[in-house]
Amino acid sequence: MVHFDVAVVGAGPIGSSAARHLAKAGLQVVLIGPDEPLDPDTHDGVFASHYDQARITRTIDPDPLWQRLAIISLQRYSEIERLSGITFYQRCGHISVASSKKGTLLAAIQASSEGSGKELNRLVNSDLARIYPDLKFPTAAEAFSDAAGGYINPRAFVKAQLKLAQQSGAVLLKEQVHSISANNDRVAITTPLRELEASRAIVACGCYTKWLMNLKQLKVQGRTVVLLELPDSEVQRLAGMPSIIFEGEEESDNCYILPPVRYPNGSSYIKIGGRPYDLPLESADDVANWFNQKTKQKNTQDLLSQLLKLVPLKYLTGETKNCVLTLTDSGRPIIDYSQKSERIVIASGGNGGAAKSAEEIGRLAAGLVSGAWFSMLDRKLFSLRT
């Protein structure tokens, strides 16, 4: 049986980032995770929310920890793109908008930025109307803008990380892990095709971390997004549109919006998601039923109405997609040793915002599995233990 220094379970944004850093350090690494399914409607195996073309990235955040993780990650984007030859970062700008001063979003962002020393660019409604004439916000709306923000293509981000990890010697197995266990001197892993062993392991397989590691600390919820296919004329008209996080007068109005993005089928779509209808998912079967849309969505019309209110536009067709959130009580990611063994590190709990910070989360997990914590951030903030 081949023995590896580290096995990374989960080939998504966090797992691929961790594998790159471990392989770059000269360790023998195996990264295990299946490909994206060709037909989601008939697939009954594992899914992942990063099977998409756009996730918001930004350097302003209401949580100072997430802000720091995002800033550090974004600073490495250009190097990863240069070394891999794969572009995944679109710097179109970002705005976090509150419909009135009664909201908490802008106050929290201001508090986070004061603690980090980051300068903020505040926009009042007249600024928003002047800079973004194609967007329609409430008359009392204000915002913080982030020139470094925009979005990343999570598929391309993972592809770039995988390419660099493999160039440094990492082995990629496109398989699903069925079990993982540890004893005093090794970690044993099984897939449908083989048994593996490693000295240590990182488990970074998103929502499936909950069931693979039996973690009650993780909660899994389904969330719906709506995509509208746009004609070329609308794509051109909205060419200067930033990514948006919007806080409305009511919680039900809260959402995020991605500007027009070209998808693999050649069409361009604008996307909205993030309103608070979330469906608890209690098992891997629930996740499969949610991703292949056997479970029906309930708030698609609300999402569509909100999108057209904030971004009046003409569209060709609309469709819904499902994604999954892996949540923690703290609202922050877990990067910590497993409760069963310090040979296994857990890196999960993206809380709907891990894509932009996956590079740094993966790096921290890679350090911890090697016995080190390479950050000024307090390790206790990422603790599995409550």
HUVEN-V844974 format. One record per residue. N is the residue number from 1. RES is the residue in one small letter. BURIAL is # if it has 9 or more other ideal C-beta (glycine too) atoms within 8 Angstrom, else .. Layout:
n:res:burial
N:RES:BURIAL
N:RES:BURIAL
This chain:
n:res:burial
1:m:.
2:v:.
3:h:.
4:f:#
5:d:#
6:v:#
7:a:#
8:v:#
9:v:#
10:g:#
11:a:#
12:g:#
13:p:#
14:i:#
15:g:#
16:s:#
17:s:#
18:a:#
19:a:#
20:r:#
21:h:#
22:l:#
23:a:#
24:k:#
25:a:.
26:g:.
27:l:#
28:q:.
29:v:#
30:v:#
31:l:#
32:i:#
33:g:#
34:p:#
35:d:.
36:e:.
37:p:#
38:l:.
39:d:.
40:p:#
41:d:.
42:t:.
43:h:#
44:d:.
45:g:.
46:v:#
47:f:#
48:a:.
49:s:#
50:h:#
51:y:#
52:d:#
53:q:#
54:a:#
55:r:#
56:i:#
57:t:#
58:r:#
59:t:#
60:i:#
61:d:#
62:p:.
63:d:#
64:p:#
65:l:#
66:w:#
67:q:#
68:r:#
69:l:#
70:a:#
71:i:#
72:i:#
73:s:#
74:l:#
75:q:.
76:r:#
77:y:#
78:s:.
79:e:.
80:i:#
81:e:#
82:r:.
83:l:.
84:s:#
85:g:.
86:i:#
87:t:.
88:f:#
89:y:#
90:q:#
91:r:.
92:c:#
93:g:#
94:h:#
95:i:#
96:s:#
97:v:#
98:a:#
99:s:#
100:s:#
101:k:.
102:k:.
103:g:#
104:t:.
105:l:#
106:l:#
107:a:.
108:a:#
109:i:#
110:q:#
111:a:#
112:s:#
113:s:#
114:e:.
115:g:.
116:s:#
117:g:.
118:k:#
119:e:.
120:l:#
121:n:.
122:r:.
123:l:#
124:v:.
125:n:#
126:s:.
127:d:#
128:l:#
129:a:#
130:r:.
131:i:.
132:y:#
133:p:.
134:d:.
135:l:#
136:k:.
137:f:#
138:p:.
139:t:.
140:a:.
141:a:#
142:e:#
143:a:#
144:f:#
145:s:#
146:d:#
147:a:.
148:a:#
149:g:#
150:g:#
151:y:#
152:i:#
153:n:#
154:p:#
155:r:#
156:a:#
157:f:#
158:v:#
159:k:#
160:a:#
161:q:#
162:l:#
163:k:#
164:l:#
165:a:#
166:q:#
167:q:.
168:s:#
169:g:.
170:a:#
171:v:#
172:l:#
173:l:#
174:k:.
175:e:#
176:q:#
177:v:#
178:h:.
179:s:.
180:i:#
181:s:.
182:a:#
183:n:.
184:n:.
185:d:.
186:r:#
187:v:#
188:a:#
189:i:#
190:t:#
191:t:#
192:p:.
193:l:.
194:r:.
195:e:.
196:l:#
197:e:#
198:a:#
199:s:#
200:r:#
201:a:#
202:i:#
203:v:#
204:a:#
205:c:#
206:g:#
207:c:#
208:y:#
209:t:#
210:k:#
211:w:.
212:l:#
213:m:#
214:n:.
215:l:#
216:k:.
217:q:#
218:l:#
219:k:.
220:v:#
221:q:#
222:g:#
223:r:#
224:t:#
225:v:#
226:v:#
227:l:#
228:l:#
229:e:#
230:l:#
231:p:.
232:d:.
233:s:.
234:e:#
235:v:#
236:q:.
237:r:.
238:l:#
239:a:.
240:g:.
241:m:#
242:p:#
243:s:#
244:i:#
245:i:#
246:f:#
247:e:#
248:g:#
249:e:.
250:e:.
251:e:.
252:s:.
253:d:#
254:n:#
255:c:#
256:y:#
257:i:#
258:l:#
259:p:#
260:p:#
261:v:#
262:r:.
263:y:#
264:p:.
265:n:.
266:g:.
267:s:#
268:s:#
269:y:#
270:i:#
271:k:#
272:i:#
273:g:#
274:g:#
275:r:#
276:p:.
277:y:#
278:d:.
279:l:#
280:p:.
281:l:#
282:e:.
283:s:.
284:a:.
285:d:.
286:d:#
287:v:#
288:a:#
289:n:#
290:w:#
291:f:#
292:n:#
293:q:#
294:k:.
295:t:#
296:k:.
297:q:#
298:k:.
299:n:#
300:t:#
301:q:.
302:d:#
303:l:#
304:l:#
305:s:.
306:q:#
307:l:#
308:l:#
309:k:.
310:l:#
311:v:#
312:p:.
313:l:#
314:k:.
315:y:#
316:l:.
317:t:.
318:g:#
319:e:.
320:t:#
321:k:#
322:n:#
323:c:#
324:v:#
325:l:#
326:t:#
327:l:#
328:t:#
329:d:.
330:s:.
331:g:.
332:r:#
333:p:#
334:i:#
335:i:#
336:d:#
337:y:#
338:s:#
339:q:.
340:k:.
341:s:#
342:e:.
343:r:#
344:i:#
345:v:#
346:i:#
347:a:#
348:s:#
349:g:#
350:g:#
351:n:#
352:g:.
353:g:#
354:a:#
355:a:#
356:k:#
357:s:#
358:a:#
359:e:#
360:e:#
361:i:#
362:g:#
363:r:#
364:l:#
365:a:#
366:a:#
367:g:#
368:l:#
369:v:#
370:s:#
371:g:.
372:a:.
373:w:.
374:f:.
375:s:.
376:m:.
377:l:.
378:d:.
379:r:#
380:k:.
381:l:#
382:f:#
383:s:#
384:l:#
385:r:.
386:t:.
